[in-house]
Amino acid sequence: MKELELTAAVENLNEVLAFVDGELETMDCSMRSQMQIDIAVEEIFVNIAHYAYSPEVGKATIRVEVQPEPPTVVLTFLDQGVPYDPLAKADPDVSLSAEERQVGGLGIFMVKKSMDDVQYRYENGRNILTLKKNL
């Protein structure tokens, strides 16, 4: 398992993506899976940067665990911001037009649809969101 801790700020997104992609390169990860993972990483990290500590700034930790058999990547996002379970909100009704839908929730919906497993827990003063993608 590899771990990156940095300030939860949008300007650090490229560093987070480079860290995750560097770990994915150790596996035979398809371009499609890597793109799905990158979109999920961007969505989660940007949400932490915007909302976890607002208006203050805090730290975020990203863990990447690569499991060889079966090939799987497990991404864990940790922050000590405001407790928030992004999975608690109902999925948006994507059958409605963009104008008819309520604002928000589409990003985490995309994460849930593109990952094989998404889990949230609040433990020891930390939000812990775990994404699992079978490769």
Phi and psi in degrees as a GROMACS rama.xvg file:
@    title "Ramachandran Plot"
@    xaxis  label "Phi"
@    yaxis  label "Psi"
@TYPE xy
-112.761  152.326  LYS-2
-139.555  140.114  GLU-3
-127.426  127.253  LEU-4
-118.488  132.385  GLU-5
-157.258  172.76  LEU-6
-67.9045  134.129  THR-7
-78.6051  81.2343  ALA-8
-134.668  140.36  ALA-9
-53.8524  -35.5064  VAL-10
-65.3801  -9.95542  GLU-11
-95.5288  3.18532  ASN-12
-57.9076  -43.7302  LEU-13
-61.7941  -35.3076  ASN-14
-66.0262  -40.6849  GLU-15
-63.5805  -46.8307  VAL-16
-63.2712  -40.6444  LEU-17
-63.7655  -39.262  ALA-18
-62.4089  -50.1162  PHE-19
-64.2566  -47.0369  VAL-20
-62.9164  -34.8477  ASP-21
-61.1369  -38.0051  GLY-22
-73.184  -35.9208  GLU-23
-66.1895  -28.2908  LEU-24
-65.0609  -20.0589  GLU-25
-75.0238  -10.0081  THR-26
-116.435  169.029  MET-27
-91.1748  69.3224  ASP-28
-85.6706  127.796  CYS-29
-67.4063  155.824  SER-30
-60.9215  -38.0103  MET-31
-61.561  -48.0011  ARG-32
-63.8041  -41.2597  SER-33
-62.8876  -40.0484  GLN-34
-64.6418  -41.6224  MET-35
-62.568  -42.7617  GLN-36
-65.5107  -44.9665  ILE-37
-60.7219  -41.0925  ASP-38
-63.7944  -42.6921  ILE-39
-64.3209  -44.3135  ALA-40
-60.8258  -44.7948  VAL-41
-61.0969  -47.1155  GLU-42
-58.5418  -49.2141  GLU-43
-68.5903  -46.6896  ILE-44
-64.3737  -42.6645  PHE-45
-64.5577  -38.6103  VAL-46
-61.8176  -43.0333  ASN-47
-61.1843  -46.1541  ILE-48
-60.2298  -39.9289  ALA-49
-80.8942  -34.6379  HIS-50
-120.308  -24.6369  TYR-51
-63.0412  -40.844  ALA-52
-117.465  1.48911  TYR-53
-48.8564  131.72  SER-54
-88.8523  1.54209  PRO-55
-79.6516  -177.025  GLU-56
-127.525  143.129  VAL-57
-142.623  -170.716  GLY-58
-94.5936  153.987  LYS-59
-132.933  144.737  ALA-60
-119.559  133.639  THR-61
-119.732  124.866  ILE-62
-111.746  138.412  ARG-63
-124.659  122.775  VAL-64
-121.449  125.515  GLU-65
-105.265  123.745  VAL-66
-110.592  122.303  GLN-67
-73.3495  -35.4363  PRO-68
-130.575  113.945  GLU-69
-69.5046  155.779  PRO-70
-58.757  116.767  PRO-71
-146.017  145.997  THR-72
-118.678  135.459  VAL-73
-118.204  120.805  VAL-74
-110.662  129.219  LEU-75
-123.793  129.103  THR-76
-111.197  127.114  PHE-77
-125.456  137.941  LEU-78
-149.712  160.687  ASP-79
-108.723  28.6496  GLN-80
-79.972  -165.762  GLY-81
-57.5294  132.219  VAL-82
-57.8676  127.248  PRO-83
-154.207  122.628  TYR-84
-100.331  102.706  ASP-85
-68.9158  -13.559  PRO-86
-86.3687  -11.0508  LEU-87
-73.9309  -26.8886  ALA-88
-75.7055  140.351  LYS-89
-63.1172  147.278  ALA-90
-63.2373  145.638  ASP-91
-68.423  153.464  PRO-92
-83.0907  96.2615  ASP-93
-75.8746  -3.69854  VAL-94
-78.6979  -16.5432  SER-95
-82.5  157.475  LEU-96
-70.337  163.309  SER-97
-58.3055  -35.5261  ALA-98
-69.5734  -30.2671  GLU-99
-85.2131  -22.3383  GLU-100
-76.7282  152.165  ARG-101
-71.9963  151.292  GLN-102
-71.6836  139.928  VAL-103
94.3568  158.252  GLY-104
92.7403  -13.976  GLY-105
-71.2739  -36.8271  LEU-106
-62.4659  -49.9461  GLY-107
-68.0114  -30.7817  ILE-108
-61.248  -45.1067  PHE-109
-62.9699  -39.3982  MET-110
-61.2537  -47.8279  VAL-111
-61.7983  -36.9318  LYS-112
-74.7416  -30.7549  LYS-113
-92.4395  -17.7948  SER-114
-98.5183  158.505  MET-115
-84.2292  -23.1691  ASP-116
-156.375  138.322  ASP-117
-135.171  124.728  VAL-118
-130.793  144.277  GLN-119
-126.675  143.086  TYR-120
-150.771  155.111  ARG-121
-115.075  119.475  TYR-122
-146.77  132.337  GLU-123
52.1256  42.1434  ASN-124
74.7616  17.9921  GLY-125
-129.576  139.561  ARG-126
-78.718  131.469  ASN-127
-131.014  112.009  ILE-128
-115.317  123.574  LEU-129
-116.927  127.768  THR-130
-114.205  137.407  LEU-131
-125.784  132.152  LYS-132
-131.151  119.811  LYS-133
-79.3024  133.308  ASN-134
